[in-house]
Amino acid sequence: MELERIAADLYREFPRNAEKLSKELERLSGLLEETGAAIMMEIEKEKYRKDKDPDRIKECRRLYRSVRKERESVESCLDQFNREQDLLRAEREQSALERIDYDAYRVDETVPYSLASVLTNKKPSAFSLYGQKYSVDSWKQMLLTTCAVLNRMNPMLFASFEADPDLQGRKRPYFSRDGADLDTPAKIPDADLYVETHVSARYLKKMIINLLGKFAIPEEEYLIYLKKDFTPLHEETYRVRRVQPAKEEPETGNREEQLSFTFDEEGNWSV
């Protein structure tokens, strides 16, 4: 179809119209499938009539093949429309990200925060333990460095964490010797253990508190330093999403269920 060739231009120049066309293509595809099903039903009925008409069956099969070919063309065009829609959405999201001034969310990196602080939507710059400061650029690196420091303090105690029931998640352990049981394992520097890194900042904080408890280290001896605080950005994003109009709920009621049919070249069909 010509629409398939110009789908990209339509989405960039006339996005509203392209959206309407996409919906109509979906509707047309459904109608063609419904029509094909009706034709094949008629073929099946004709096959079992006492005075069946072979010419009518042949003509219906020819008609079905034409309808199926047209539906395939519509489906191909619809796939192209969906691809262009996804590409345009991705471009817009990337453009929005590029427009964000991340430096505007920088905070004073000399201010220490305790483990009781809320860490969600924040980016760390360092942590300190017993006054010794360690630079990090992510929560994952902070967890790995913390584990490495604790391992150097007492390697035997740290090695026992693999079997420690207090350091087990609901579905998988947090520490593993080979990492096979972990979702996103990372090798702890200078240790024979891997640690699970697929955790939120909130849960990472809980893990560190548990680790400090195993070493009998007071929580106040562990301080966190932040680089950026994206809380205002996330609050604005949430506010914008909340004011978006709600999507229409699908119709409910005593509607007849629509079946999906598959046919072969000879007119045999299945539900």
N, C-alpha and C positions, 0 to 999 in steps of 0.2 A: 504494500500500500504506500501511496505517496506520503501519507501522514507519518509513517515510520521513518522516512528519510528526513523529514523536517521537524521531528519531535524536539530535538535539542534547541533549534531556533524558536520554536513555539514556547518552550518553557522559559527561555531567557527573555523573550520580548513580550509574550502575552501569557504569563503564568496562570492567571485566572481562567482563561479560555482553555488552556492546556489541561487544567484540572477537570474542567467540565467534559472535555473530550475524552479524557481517561475514564471517567465514570460512565460515559455513554458507550465506550468501547467494551467495558465490563458488562454492561447491560446487553449490548448486542451479542457478545460472546455467549452469554447465558441463553438468550433467545435462540441463537443458532443451535446450541446444544439441545435445547428443548425441542426444536424443530426436527433435528436429526433423530431424537428419541421417538418422536411421533411417527416419522417415516419408517423407522425400524419396527415399531409396534405394528404398523400396517403390513409390513412385509411378513412378519411372523403370523399374523392373522390370515393373510392370503395363502401362506404355505399350507395351512391346515384346513382350508375350505375344500369341500368336495369338488366344486367346480373351479378350482384355483386357476388363475390366469398367469401362465409363465411370462408373458410379455409385460404384464403389469408389474410383476416382481422385478423383472429386469429393469424396467423404467424407474421403479422406486429406488433400486440400488444405484442407478446412475444419478438420480436426483440426490440421494444421500451422499454420494461421493463428492458431488459439487458443493453441498452444504458443508460437509466436513472440511473440504479444501478452503472454503471461505472462512470457516471458523479458525482454522490454523493460521490463516493470514491475519485475522483480527487478533488472535492471541500473540502472534509475533510482534504486531504493532503495539499491543498493550504492554508486552515485556519491555519494548524499547522505551515507551513512555515511562514505565516504572523505573527503569535504569536512569533515565535523564532526570527524573524527579529526585531519586536518591543522590545523584551526583550534584545537583543544584543545592539540595539541602546540606550536603557535606561541605560544599564550597561556602555557603552562607555561614555555617557554624564555624568553619575555619577562619573566615573573615572576621566574625565577631570576636573570636579568641585573639586574633592578631591586633584588634583595636583596643583590647584591654591593656591599660597601663599598669603592669604588675608592680612597678616600682612604687606606685601610689599606696600599695599595701605593705610596704616595709615598716618594721617596728624597731624600736631600740634594742639592739642585740646585746646590750650590757645588762639588761634587766633579767634577773633570775626568776623562774617560775617553779613552783613545787609540783610534785606528782598529783596533788589535789586539784591542780588547775585543769580547765577544759582545754583539750588539745585539738579537738575537731576543727577542720578547716584552717589549720595553721601549719607552717613549715618551720622545722627546727634549724638552728645554726650550730648548736653545740649542746653538750651536757657536761656536768661536773660530778665527780664522786670523790668525797673526802677532800674537796678543794682542788683536785686535779681536773683540768678542763680538756675536753676532747671535741674537736670540730667534726661536724657531720653535715650532710646536705639533704638527708631524707630520714623519715622515721625508720625505714628498713635499715639504713646504715647505723642509726642510733641503737637499734636492737642488736645488730651484729657486733658493734664495738663494745656495747655493754656486756654482752656475753663473753667476748674475748678478754675484757678486763677482769671479769669475775673468774674466768677459767685460769688466768695467771695467778689469781689470789689463792685458789685451792683447786687444782686439776682433778683430784680424786672426788671431791664433793660434786664438782660440776659434771663429771662423767656419769654420776649416779642419776642425773636428771632424766635420762632416757627412760628409766623404769619408775620414775617418781609419779604416783597417782595424782599428786597435787598439780602436776604440770602436764596433764592430759586434757585435750579438748573433748567435746561431746562425741565427735565422730572420728577423730584422729589425734595422735600425740603431737606435742609441740617440738619434741626433740627426737632425733633418730640417728642411728649410727651410719646408715647408708642413704637416708633421705627418701627411700622408696615409699614409706608410709605417709609422706607429707604431700600437701597439695602444691605448694610453691617453696621447695627447700632451698636453703642457702647455707654454704659451708661456713662455719664459724672459724675465723682466723686462729691458727695455732691450737685447734681443738679437733678431736676425732668425732665431732657431732655436727649434724645439720639442724637448723632451726626453721620452724614454719614462719614464713614472712607474709603470707596472705592474710593479714589481719588489719583491722582498722586502728586508727590512732588511739581510740578509747580502749580497745582490747590490748593493744601493745603496752599501754600504761599499766594495765592490770597484770600483764605478764612480768613486767619489770618489777612491780611491787612484790609479786610472788618470789622472784629471783632474789631480791634484796632480803626478803624474809628468811630464805634458806641460808643466807650468809650472816644472818643476825645483824644486818646493816640498817640503821635507822633511816626512815624515808627522808628525813630532813637533810641527810648527807648527800642526797641525789637531787641536783638542780638542773633545770632545763632552760635553754636560751633559744629564743625564737628569732627567725629571720623575717617572716611575713605572716600576716593575719588576714585571711580571705573571708572572714566572717561577714563583713558588710556586703561583699560581692555575692555571697551565697544567699544572704537575706534578701537582697534585691532580686535575684533570680527567682527565689521562692515567691516573692510578692507578685512578680510579673506572671508567673505560672498560675497563681491563685485567681487572678482577675481575668484569665482567659475564659471564653464561654465554654460551658460544658458540652461535650459531644452528645448528639442525640442518641438516646437508648434505642436499641433495635426493637422493632415492633414485636408485640407478643399477642397471643390469642390463638384461636382455633384455626390455624393456617395449615393447609395440607403440606406435608413434607415433600420437598422437591428432591427427586432422586438423580444421581449422576450416572450416566451410562457410558460404556466403552464399547466400540464396535470395531469389527475387522472389515477387510475389503469385501468379503462375501456377504456381509449383512448379518453375521452372527453377533449377538449382543449379550452383555452381562451387566448386572447392577453392582 
